[in-house]
Amino acid sequence: MSMSVIRTVFLTASLATLVLPASFAQETSSVKLIHSVNLPGYTGDFDHFAVDYDRNRLLLAAEDHGTLEVFDLTTSAHLRTVSGFGNPHSILVRKGSPTVLITDSEKQGATLRDAVNYTKKSAVGLAPGSDTSKYDAISNTLYVVTGGKDVGLKTANLEAVNPDSGTILGKVIFQDNHVEAMAFVDDDPRLFINLTQTNQLAVLDRATLKVLSTWPVPPAKQNAMVAFDPAQHRLYVVCRDPGMVVVMNSDTGAVVGTQPAPLRSDEVQYDAATKRLYVPGGEGYMGIYDTSDPDHLKMTEKVTTAPGAKTGLLIPSANRLFLAVSPGESKAMAKILTYEVK
């Protein structure tokens, strides 16, 4: 065989090696876009989703629009817009409860509202700047981040609230003006929370709100989101500068690995059953990661979404993943993207 033929065969084989996996990856993606709902007239950012199973609704806090957006959980159809908010951020909906609790970082503050029509029942006496939250169903406690630089304060807080009455059950103050998302699970007493200004992760006892440890997150800055896998003793901390998932040992705080992540991410969703981590980013793609090897996190897919699609919600039981496309300051169309998860 001549050298020119050999080179041709080698080049053809090499190109096939490069092209086939990409084609194969597209055909076998773990998510499939099934609905795209336009929301004309929206500017700014969306924040967090919540699910109302009793009424088959999907709720979304439109923080810069000052509204609560209500969708049909099955079809993703937009049902209504509820106004009267400042900057709503997170929504607590509980099965069987007649009220929902919505945080708001503007003067309107956090409120308890009727779960059917969203009329205000009462104010919740949180500190200014109520933002991200997470619910502990066993103790019936909602943990809410308050304070911080967005409301002109040099410190931020984590407050524990009874969501039935709005009673404040406890509070811890952080010497940090920017505190972001937290993670915990039912059968572990610890709560992990991002101290973003000082580039640390704090470990708290949920019952006492006592700080047990603070761990640096050295590979990247702007640590904002975190997912916790207790079975594998791993924390997946999503940072924004640069975009990166930092894998940490949940017992020691040791960094055991990193992987690139999309820029301008504002959410991380984790499915422990499938060992998949989902990180949507505002630059227009979602990273999907395989966590089956706790020492070697692997990005398995970069799913093209839309610029601004940086918040989302995974519902494993329904095989659904929702993304909110925030137009920001652009003239792009706000959207809700619904994916079937395979």
N, C-alpha and C positions, 0 to 999 in steps of 0.2 A: 504493500500500500504506500502511495506517495506521501511525502510530508504534507503537501497541501490538502490532501484528502484527510489525513490524520487530524490536521488542525481544524478542518471543517467539522469533522465528527465530534471532536472535543468541544468546539465552540457550541455546536448544537446541543450536546449533552449538558453543557454548563448552563446555557440559557433555559433549557427545560427544567433544570434543577432550581433555577431562580424563579421561574414563572409558575410552576405547578403548585408550590405551597401557597402562594398568594391566592390563586384561583380556588384551591381546595379550602383555604380558610374562609373565603367568602361563602362558599357553598355550605359550609358546616358551622356558620356562626351560631353562637348560643342565644342570640336575641334576634327578633324579627319585628320590624316596625309594622304595626297594624292600624294605628290611628294617628292622624295629625290634625289638631284642632287649632285654627287661627283665632287670635284674640285681637281684633283691630283696635287701634286707639290707645294701646298701652305703651308707656315708656318706663325707663328705670328697671329695677330688679324685682324678681320674685324671691321669696324665701322658702319656707318649709311646707311640705304636704302633710295631710293627716287623712285617715280613713274613718268614715262613719259606716260601720257594717249594719247597724240597725236600720238605716235609711238608704243604704246602697249609694252613698255619696263619697266623692273625693273632694277634699277641701284644700285650698292653696292660699297662703298668705301673700298678697301682692303688696310687699312692704313699701315700695316707692309710689304705688298708686293709692295707698291708703284704704285698701278694700280686702274683703274676703271673697274668694272666687269659689263657686260651688259647681261640681261636675257630677254627671252620672258615672258611677264606678264601673259599670259594665260597658257602656258605649263611649265614654269620655266626652259626651255631649255637654256643652256649657249650659248650666241650668239658670244661674243667676249671679248677680254681683251684689254684695252687701257692703255698703259704705258706712262711714262714721268712725273710721280708725285713723290713727296717725301713721305709725310705721309698724304694722303687725308682723310678727316673726314666726312664732310657733303656736301650734294648736293642739290641745289635748282633748281627745274624744274618747269616752269610755263606753263600752257596751252596757246598756241598761241605765245609763246616767241621763238625767233630764237637762244637764248643762254641759257646756264646753268652756274650757279656759283658754283664752287667747292672750299671749304676751304682746306688748306694744311699747316701743322705746320712746315714743313721744309723750306729750303731756296727758293724752287720754289714758295712758297706763294700761296695765293688765286688767282684764275684765272676765267675769263669769257671765255667760250668755245662754239663752234658751237654745237647746240643741236642735229644735225644729226650725225656728224662724230667726234665730241669732239676735233677738232683741236683748239689750243689756239688762242683767239682773242686779249686779253689784260690782263695785270696784274691788280689786285685790290689792292689799296694802304693801306691795313690793316697793323696793327702792326704785328710783328712776332708771330708765334704760333696760327694762326687762326684754330679754332677747331669747337666745336658744334655751331649750329645756329638754328634760327626759323624765319619763314616768316610771316609778317603781310600784308595780301593781300589788305586790305582796304587802307592803306597808302603806299603800294608798298615799304615796308622797310624790309630789312633782318637784323636781330640782330645776331651778331657774337661775341663769346668769343675769346679773343686774349691774348697774354702774358702769364705770369705764370712761374712756376718752370720748366716746360719741355723745355723752351727756355732760362733758366737761369735768369729769372726776379723775383723780389720779389713782384711784383704787377701783377694783371691781369685786363683786361678791358672788357667792353661790348661796341661794336661799332655798329652804325647804318649805313647801306649802301643802296644806290640806286642800285638795281640789274640790271638795264638797262645800266647804265653808269659806275658803280663801284665807284661812288662818295661817300666819307665818309660824312655822314650827322650829326654825333654827336658821343660823346664818354664819358664814365664814367670810372674812375679808382677806383678799389677796393684795399684796403690794405690787400690783401689776395693773396697768390701765387698759389692757386688752386681753380678755379671756374668751376663749371660743368653746367648741363643742366638747362633750363628755361622753363616756361609755361606761356601762356596767351591765352585769347579768344577774339573774335572780339568785343563783346559788353561790354567789361570791359577795362578801360584805364590802368590797372596795369599789370606789368610784375613781375613774381616771379622767382628768380634765386638762385641757390645753391652756397653759399660761403663755400666751402668744408674744406679748411684749418682751418677756425675758427668755423666750425660747426654751421653755421647760414644760414638763408634764408633771402635774401634781397628783399624788395618790392620797385619797381620803377614805376614812371610815364613814360609810353612808349614814349609819345610825347616829353617830356623835358629831359628824362633820369635822372631826379632828384630822389635820394633815399628818399623814404617816411618813411620806417621803416626797421629795421633789427630784426629778431626774432631768438632766439636760438632754436636748435633742440635737446633737452636734452636726449631723450631716447636712441640714438645711434649716432655713429660717421660715418664719410665718407658719409654724405648726398650728393647724386649725381644726382638722377633723380627726377622729380616732374610732377604730373598731377593735373589739376585744374578742379573742378566741380563747376561752379558759381551758378548753381541752388540750390545746397545743401550747398554752402559756405564752401567747403572742398578742402584741398590740400592733396595729397597723395605723401609724400616724401619718396623715396626709399633710404635706407642707406646700406652701405656695412660692417659695423663693429659694431655689428653683422648684418647679413642680416635681414632687418626689413622694413616694411612699417609703417611710422609714419603719423597718420591722424591729420591734424591741421585745426583749424578754419581759413578760408581765410580772415576774417575781423579783427581778434584779434591776431592771431598767437598762440592761446592756443592749447595745445596738447589734443586731445579728445580720442585717442586710438592708439593701435599698433597691428600689426600682424607680425609673422615671415615671412621672404622672403628668396628666394634662395641666396646663396652666389655668389659673383662675377657677380652681375647683371650690365648691362650697358644700360638698356632700360626699359621704362614703357610705356604702351599703354593703352588708356582709351576709352571705348565706352559708351558715356553718354546715348544713347538710351536703351541699355540693362543693364546699371549699372554694367558693368564688367570692372575690372582692370586686366591687363596682365603683369606679371613680369617674364621674362625669366632670368635664371641664369646659370653661367658657370659650376656649380657643376652638371648639368645634368637634371634639371627639371624646369618647368614653373609653377609659382603660379598663379591661377586665383581666383579673389576675387569678392564677391558680395558687392556693395556699396549702395544698396537700403535703408539701414538704416544708415543715416549719422553718428550716434553715435556708431555704432557697425559694423565695417568692419569685414567681414567673409571670410576666405579662403575656397572656395568650391571645388577646385581641385588642385592636384599636378600632372601635366602631365609630364611623362617621355619624355625627348627630347634627348639630347646628351651632353656629356661634352664639354664645350666651346660654347654652344648655348646661348649667352648672349646679342645679339642685334637682333632687330626685327622690323617689321612694320605691323600694322593692317590696313586693308582696309575694313571698315564696309560695304560700298556699294557693294563690290564684295564678301563679306563673305569669305575673305581670310586673313590669317596671315602667314607672312614669318619670318623665323629665319635663321640667319647666324651662322654656327658652326665654331668657330675659333679654329684651332689646337694648337695655342700658340707655346710653345717650344717642344711640344710632336710630335710624328710621326703619330698622328691620322689623318684621312682623313677630309679635309675641305669639308663642305657640305652646301647646301641650302635646308631647310625643308619648305615645303608648306602645310599649314593646311586649311581645310575647317572649317569655323566657323558656328556653327548651331544656 
